[in-house]
Amino acid sequence: MPTVVVDVADRDGLPDFAAHVDLKAGEVTEVVFQGDATPLRPINSETVREVEVIVVECVEPVWWTTDGSDPAVRGGRSFVVPDAGSSDVRRPTTFLPTRVKLVSAGDAVVSVQRVV
């Protein structure tokens, strides 16, 4: 499974906010938001409060999860973004690091970003 790491820690004054990913048909891709725990938030171990998946280019819908499980095409436990130009925002249910997994039946280009 391909993994893309986004470092959201403000160690050098330049935190990363997003990953831009080319999905291959049927292959689960993981985006991991790594960083330091934020002590002022209700859940101290969360890396990001919300993530947004934006489908930039696709022929098939993109399915995704925020709980660390693998998404499935037409999966009952997966969120879906139906087509290019669409997006979806969710609160992740994985903590430090935040893990978002994506899959599509066809090739796709997506952007996964933290909502600040």
Secondary structure by P-SEA (a helix, b strand, c coil): cbbbbbbccccccccccbbbbbbcccbbbbbbbccccccccccccccccbbbbbbccccbbbbbbcccccccccccccccccccccbbbbbbcccccbbbbbcccccbbbbbbbcc
